[in-house]
Amino acid sequence: MCGIVGYIGKKQAFPIIINGLKRLEYRGYDSAGIALLSSSNQLNIYKKKGKVVNLENLAKEEDISGTIGIGHTRWATHGEANDVNAHPHFNSNGDLAVIHNGIIENYYSLKTELQERGYVFRSETDTEVLVHLIDDILKNAKVALEEAVRLALNEVVGAYAIVVISKSNPDKLIAAKLSSPMVLGFGENELFIASDGSPLIEHTKKVSYLEDGEMAILHIDGKVEVKSIKDNKVHVPYIHELQLKLEQIEKGGFEHFMMKEIHEQSQAIKNSIRGRIDSQQFWVNLGGIREYEQRFKNASKITIVACGTSWHSALIGEYLIEEFARINVEVEYASEFRYRNPIITENDVVIAISQSGETADTRAALELAKSKGALTYGICNVVGSTISRLTDAGSYTHAGPEIGVASTKAFTTQVSILALMALDLAEIKGTLSESKFNEYLTELEALPDKIEKILKADTYIQEIAETFQHASNFLYLGRGYNFPVALEGALKLKEISYIHAEGYPAAEMKHGPIALIDENMPVVVLAPFTQHYDKVLSNIEEVRSRKGRIIAVVTEGDEAISKLSEYEIQIPNTIEPFTPILSVIPLQLLAYHIAVLRGCDVDQPRNLAKSVTVE
């Protein structure tokens, strides 16, 4: 949440920062702002409600000169989205400014104290406390800027990634982080700072990730000092190459990133399983699993923690691991896990799933698990992310950047990794017959081609969307492995079209949701040919008898359900445990087309952000 960009060097900062903000806009788009130190050493600050383009238009009439600057795109937490609450926030004299991603939990007490000292607050944000606090320390302690920032942060409770710019210190930027991501980029006698690598890729591939509790002093000659916020101890940054390509973060001819990412799923799954599976030699190997083979084999239980779409993939992971490897699995909302005093021991394994690897609640749950001595395993997409560095072992999904706020390829690649994990554990424990194991490997490797076949139904799915674009509610039903898919389908529709939707186990329909069904209620039924097929058939009859409008996702060649549904979307046949990877594709496309027809911003839906880095 919230995107941060900073530059210090010899080039004009504004174009670098504004383009960087556009790259980061998926993190928040309630407002945007920029602060620049001009060639005449004036600190110019421009802020505007709405998307980055609004800020860009505002700046056309302003002085945007300067080789040092910071920029911010906001997802609102404290205070409504308006010009005043937009970042950067500045001190009374306008010679010091701060941008911030995170939440200052003790801002109210700090604000009260500062007001008693005569400070006047312009905004409703928690962030403004920081700039006044730094200013107060500078005036009273007579210390250097970096020391004032360090002392201020030692009084702060909460999460933050901040960058500070000062008219009195025109040769440096100060950055710091705790529980929010921040990446340093190293160019030729120039430095960059950003929330992730996407704004940096056009300028440098040399990066270093700030660790929690670190601050960095960025000098105009390209030198960096990294210190501990707590005790000023000097740290040496680890510099490595950014694993990101420019074409990965561009639309590539598609109208929206979401549609591009839906179409990338076939290749993304190939990337996820490549080198980890061989259906000819019949082996599967996840490095992190094999490294801790005995811990997994002897685990009393596996707990999976996640949020949102990742939680839905975790539910499928529960089914896969329990069925294949016969290990007890529990799936927890990360946001609830740490607050209910869960029973976790050193004999447990805790798996954290997060596309970004920065999700605050998932990270906090992980830290709790580590404190209990559990083995921790991460499933993330972003290389170098906090969760990937925090866990004992893990697997990257290798899905490539996901820019659309509504996750698509993150889901299918997470499920693919969980399937590999279940198969690897099954082989270790000997819980699957050789014939079953080989069948599953062969089928898993065949899934990408089957996804390509489903994508050919896009035009037909668009026709379905045209029929139901004005619906007020949707109901999604599934059984077994496809119940989590029903949840995910409903979530996709809610996220990007703003239509109320609910996902339910099909059998639970009779325990409440059936009261909602009438001639105006579209009901999406996941009905591939599985062991639950006859039961789902009965559920469809129950919907029909209440005049519900049925959209069925069925296996190719299905005849029974096609006679009962208003629309049917066919998917290729596969074994039941892998049906979610196929059945979710039509639901992603349906949500996308409905959202487009309703005139919604598909890639940047209202009130959402890609990476939820605050609790």
N, C-alpha and C positions, 0 to 999 in steps of 0.2 A: 504494500500500500504506500502510495506517494512515490514519486520518482525524483531522484536527485542527480544533478549534473554540475560539475565544476571544471573550470579550465584555468591554468596559469602557464604562461609562456610568452612567445613573441608574436603569435598570430592574433587576429581579431577574434575575440571570445564569443561574440554574439552568434554568428552562424553555427559555430560548434555546439553551443549550448542549446539553441533553439531546435536544431536537428536532433540533438540528443534527447530533448524533452519529447519530441514526436516519437522517437523510438521507445520511450518509457511511458507513453500516455496510457498504455493498457494497465498501468499500476494505479491510475487515478486520473480523473478528468473533470473534477469539480471546478478547478481554477488553476491558473498557472502564473508564475512570476519569475523575474530575473533581476539580479543586481550586478552592475558593472562598474568597475573602477575605470574612469575615463582617462585619456591621455593627460588631461589637466588635473588629475587626481580628485575628481568629483565622484562621489558614490551615487550613481543613478539607479533608482529602483522603479520598476514597472510591474504592475500586477493587474490581472483581469479575470473576472469570473468566466467559467466555461472552459472550452478546450484551448489547446495551445495555439491554434490558428487565430483565436481572438487576441491573444497576447502579441502574436506576430503582426497582426494588423495595427494594433495600438502602437507598436514600436516603430512603425514606418515614419511616424511624425516626430520621433524622439532621437536624442543623441545616444547612439548605440556603439560608440567607439570604446576601445579598451581591450587590453590583452589579458585581463583578469576578471573572472565573473563566476557567478553561481546561478543555477536555475532550479525550478521546482514545479512539479505538477501534482496536484493535491487530490487526495481522497479524504473527504471531510470527516473528522471525528468530533472535535470540540468547536462548535460554532458553525452556522450555516455556510453554504457555499456562496460567497460574495467577494467583491473586490477587496474589502478591508481585511477579511480573514485569510485571504490568499497569502502565500509566502513569497518572498522573504519578509520577515518581521525585523524591525529596526528600532534602535534606541531613540531616546528623546532628541538627541542632536542630529540624528540621521547619518552618523559616521560609522555605524556598526550594524551589520545585518546577519541574520541566521536563517537557514532553511533546515527543516526537520522532518524526518519520517519516524513515527512512533507515537507514544503517549507518555506524558509526564504525569504520573499518578498523584504526586504530591503538589501539583501545580497550585491548588487552591490556597494551601497554607503558605507557599512561597509568594504567591500573588498578594495575599493579605499583608505579609511582612514587608514586601516591596512598596505597596501602596502607603503603608505607614511611614515609609522613608521618603515619600513624595513622588514616587513614580506613577505616571498616568498611563493607563492601558487603553489602546485604541481598538483592539480586537477582542473577540470572545474565545480565542484559542489558548490552549495550554502552552504552545510554543513561545508566545511572546514573553512568558516568564523567563525563558532562557536568556534572551538578549538583554533584558534589564538586569538580570542577575550577573551576567558577565560584565556589563557596564558598571554595576555597583562595585564589583571586586576590583576592576581596573582603577576606579576612582579612589577607593579607600585603601587597597593593599599595595598600590603602586608596583604592580608586577607586570611582566611581559604578557602579551596577548595569549599565548599558548598556555601559560600558567594560570591566567584568569579563567580560561575555558576549562582547564583541568579541575581547578578548585570548584567551579560552578557545577560541573558534572558530578562531583563527589557529594553534592547536596541534593542531587536529583534522584528520585525513585521512579523507575519505569523503564521504558524501552526507547531507544533513540538511534538514529543515524543523523548526524548534523554536519553542516559545513558553515564556517564563520568567515566573513570577509570584513575587512576594516580599512577605512580611509587612512588611519594612522599607521597602518602596516601594509603599504602598497606592494610589498614584495613577497607576500605569503598568503596562503589559505590554511585554515585549521579544520581538520575533519576528525570525527570520533564516532564510535559505534558501540552499542550494546543491544543485542537481540534484534537488530535490523541490519540487512546486508549492505556492504559497501566495498567497492572494488577500486583499486588504484590502477591507473594506466600510465605507462612510462613511454614517452616519446623522445625525440631528439631535442634535448634542452627544453622540454615542456612536460607538463603533468596533467592528468585527467583524474576525475573522481566521479563515480556513478553508482547507482543502486544495483545495476548488473552490467554485463559486458556489452549489451547491444549498442549503447552510444559510442563505445570505444572502437568497435571493429573497423571503422573507416580510417582510424588514426594510428592505432597500434595494436599489436597482439601480445605485448609484454604487460602482464598484469600481476597484481598481488591482492589477495583478499585480506582486509583487516579482520582481526579476530576480536571477539567480545572483550571489552575493557581496554581497547587500544585507541590511541589518537595518533594522527599523522600531521606533521607540519610540512606543507608543500611549498617549496621555495621557487622563485621565479627562474633560477638557473637550472632547474630540473632535479635538484637534490630533495630527498625526503628523509625526515626523521620520524621514526615510529617509537612511541613511548607508552607505558602503562598509565592509564588514567588514575589508578589507585596510588601508585608510589613513584611515578616518573621513571621507572626502570626502562632503559633503552632496549628495544627489540629490533631484530634484523628481519626485514620483510623477505618472504620467500617469493621470488619472481618466476613465473612460468608462462607458457604460451596459451593464449586464449583459444579454446577449441570451438570456434564459431565462424561461420562463413556469411558474407553479406547477403547472398541470395536466399539464405535461410530465413532472414527477417524481412523479406519483401514479398509482395502478394503474388508475384509470378504469373500475372495475367488473370487471376481470379478477382472477382468483385470484392470479396471479403476474405480476411485471413481465415475465418472459420471454415468457409468452403474449401479453401486451399488445404487446410489441416485435416478436414474430413477425407479429402482425396489422397492425402499423404499417408493414410493409415496402413495401407498395404506395405509400402516401403518401410514405414516406421516399425512395423512388426518384424519384418525381415531383419532390420537393424538390431532389434531387441534380442532376437534369438540367434543371430549370426555368431558362430564360434562357440556357442553354448549348447548346440544340439547337432546331431548327425543322424538322420533317419535311415541312412544306408548302413552305417556301422552300429546303429542302435545304442547311442550313448548320449547322456546329458550331463553337463557339468557347469555349475555356478560356483565361481571361485570362492565367494564368501561362505557358501554352505560347506564346501569341502574343507576349508580352513578350520571351521569349527564343527566338524562332522559329529564328534562325540557329544558336544553340548546340545546340538539339535536332536541327535538320536535319543539322548537321555532326558530331554526336556519334559517337565511335568505338564506344561502347557505352553502354547504360543498365544500371545496377545498381540493383536494388530490394532494400532492406533492411527486414526486418519480423520480428515474432515471433507465434507462436500462430496464431489465426484470420487475422490480417493477412498472415501468411506464405502461407497458403493462397490468399488473394485475390491476392497477388503472383504466385503461380505461374500463375494464370489471366491476369493482366496480361502476363506473359511471352509466353504463347501469342497474346494479342490484338495486342500491339505488333509482335511478329515477323511475324505473318501479315498484318496490315493495313498497317503502315508499313515493314516490312522493315529494322528496326534490330535489331542484336544486343542481346539482353537476358540478364542474369544475375540470378538470385534468390538472396539470401544470408540465412541466419539472422543477424540483427543481433548476436546474442550471440557468434557465431564470427567475424564479419567483421573486427572490430577487432583480433583476436588472431592473425591469420594473415598479417599483412603483405601485404594485397591490392594488386594492381596498379591504381592509380587515378591518372589524370592530369587535367590541366586541360581535356582534350578530352572527358571523360566527363560523364555526367549520373547523379546518384545520387538515387533516389526513396525517401523514407522513408514507410512507411505505419504509422499508429498511430491507433486509435480515440480514445484519451485525449489523444494528443499529448505524453504524459509518459513513455512507456516508456523506462526507463533504458538498456537495451541499444541500442535504436533511436537514441536521442539520441546515445549515445557513438559509434555507427557514423557518424552524420551529421557529428559534429564531426571525425572522422577524414577523411571525404570533403572537408569544407571546408578542412582543413589542406593537402590535396593540390591544391586549386584547382578541384575539380570543381563544376559547377553543381548545386545542391541543390534538390529539389522535395519538398514535403510533402503528404501526403494524410491529413487529420485530421478528426475530427468536432467537437472542442471548440474553440470560438473563443477566441483568446487563449492557447492552450496553448503550452508551451515550444517544441515542434517547429515549430509554425506561425510562431513569432517567429524561430526560428533559421535557417530555410531562405530561399533567395533568392526563391522563388516557391512557389505551391502552390494546392490546391483543398480547400475544406471540403466534406465529404459532406452536411452539412445534414440528418443523420438524426434530430436531436433527441437529448435525453439517453438514454443506454442504461444502465439501472440494474442489470438482470440481469447477473450476473457472466459467464455464458456468452453470448458475442456472437452476435447474429442479424442485426439490421438493419445493424450495422456492416459485416458481410461483404458483403451484397448491394449496399449503397451504395458500398462501396469498389470492387467489381467494376464497378459502373455508371460510376464516375468513370474507372476504367482503360479501359473501353470508349470513353468519350468522348475520352480522351487518345489512344488508338490511332487513332480516326477523325480527330481533329484533325491528328495527325502524318501520317496517310495523305494527307489533303488537302494539307498543306504540301509533302509529297514527291511527290505525284502517283502513288502506288503502288496506288490502287484506281480501277477504272473508275467512271464517273459512275453507271452503273446499279447497281453493287454498293454504292457509297457511299450512294445514295439508299435502296436496299433496307434497308441496315443501320440508317440513321437511323429509318426508318419502323418497323422491328421493335423497335428499342430503346424507342421511345416507346410501343409497345403492351404492353410487359412488365408494367406495374403492373396492368392489367386482367386479365392472365393469372394473376398471383399471386392476385388475389381469387378466381379460379375454383378454384385449387388449395386454398385455405383452406377451401372448402366440403367437402373430403374429410376434415375433421378427425375426425368421428365414426368413419369407417371406419379411419383410422389409429390411433385409440384402440383399436379392436378388435384390430388387429395387435399393438399394445403389450401387450394383455392376454394374448395367446398367448405372447409372448416375454419377459415381465417377469422371469422367473426364470432366464433364460439366463446362463451364466457368461462367455461369449465371443461376440463378433460379428466378422464379416469384412465389409468394405466394398470393392467392386470397381468400378473405372471406367476408361475409356480416354480419351485425348485431353483435351479440355477438362473432362471429368468425373472425371479422376483426382484433381485437387485437391479436388473435391467429396466424393469417397470419404474423403479425409483429414479433411475438415471434418466429415463425418457421424460418423466414428469419434471425433473429438475431442469433439463435442457429447455423445455417449453417455458417454464416459469422464468428462467434467467433471461431469455432473449426476446420473448414475445409478450411477456407480462400477463399471460393468461394463467388463471389459477388451475393448477393440475395436481393430482395426487396419484402416487403409486401405491398399490396394495398387493398382498398375496391374493391370488384369485379366490382361494377358499374363504378368505376373510370378507369378501364382498358382502356376503349374507349377514355379516355382523355389523352392519351400519351403512356402508357406502351404497348399498342397493337402494336405499331410500332416495338417493339423489338422481337415480336413473329415470329419464323420460325421453321424449322424442327430440329434445334439444341437447342431449348429453352424448358427445363422442366418447366411445370407449375403445381404447387401444389394447388389444389382447395379444400377448406373446404366446403363440401356439405352435412352435416347431414340433416335429414329431419326436417326442420323448416319452418316458415312462408315465408322465402325467397327462398325456394327450387326451385320453377319454374324459378325465376329470375337467380339463379345460374346455372340452367340447360341451360338457354339461353347463359350465359357467357361461358360455356364450349363449346357450339356449335360455338361460335365466335372464341375461341382458336383453335378448330379443323379445322375450315375453313382456318386458317393460318398455318396449319400443326404443331402446337404446340404439345408437348408430355405431356399428361395429367396424373398426379398422383392424384387420388381423395380420399378424406377421407369421407366416407359415412356411413349412418346408416345401421345396419345389415338388410339384406333382400332387399336392394335397387336393383332395376333391370334397371331402366332407365339410370342412370349415368354409371353403370357398362358396358353398351353397347357402351358408348362414350369414355371411358377412356382407356389408355394403362395399367394402374395399378390402383387398388382400394384397400384401406385399410378400413376394416369395424370396426365400434365402436358400442357398445351396445346403444340401444335407451334410451334417457333420455329427460327431459323437456328442452326446448330451452335455458333458462338462465344458465343451468349447462353443456351444451355441451362443453364449452371451457376446462373444467377440463378433459374431455375425449379426445377431438380432438387434444389437444396439445401433448399427449403421443406418437402417431406415428411420429410426427415431431421431437421430441427429439431423438427417436430411429433412424430415417432416418439421421439426422445430425451426430449422433454418428458413425454410421456404415460408412458413407461416409468419415468422418474424419479418422477413423482407416484404411480404405482401401487406403487413400492417404498418409498414414504414418505420420499423424500429431500428435502432443502431445495433446491428448484430454483433460487431466486434467489441463495442464499448457500451454494453447495456447499463441503464441507469442504476445508480447506487452501488454498483459492484466494482471490484478491482481484482486483478489477476492473482496477486500474491498477498495473502492476508497476514501481514506481519505484526498486527496488534491483536491483543486479546479482547 
